[in-house]
């Protein structure tokens, strides 16, 4: 496997295996072993397609994904297949600007949320973003 950068340890081999697990049973549905780095929609969408192929058709589907799932192709695929999803957004400069300029609603002493419409430069359409913020200190 090629060496990749992992945090502060340059040249250390790393693996970021995307995988799909059924939440209630813990049943492993799909996954791939791959070298570190960020998988894009070219790897994430086939993983989702495989999971959909083996899933019972009567299931309500909710997908949670890390920032590797944050692409227009992946989000569009999920929307086309009517999946509910919560994906960690990549903190790009335009998105950070939008989050910091949005009105927050406090939900506790430490936590607040902001909810707004956002369209990244590479997206085909506008999507709802829910930003959760924690007060530090």
Buried (B, 14 or more C-beta within 10 A) or exposed (E): EEEBEBEEEEEEEBEBEBEBEBEEEEEEBBBBEEEBBEBBBEBBBEBBEBBBEEEEEEEEBEBEBEEBBBBBBBBBBBEEEEBEBEBEBEEEEEBEEBBEEBEBEEEEEEEBEBEBEBEBEEBEEEBEBEBEBEEEE
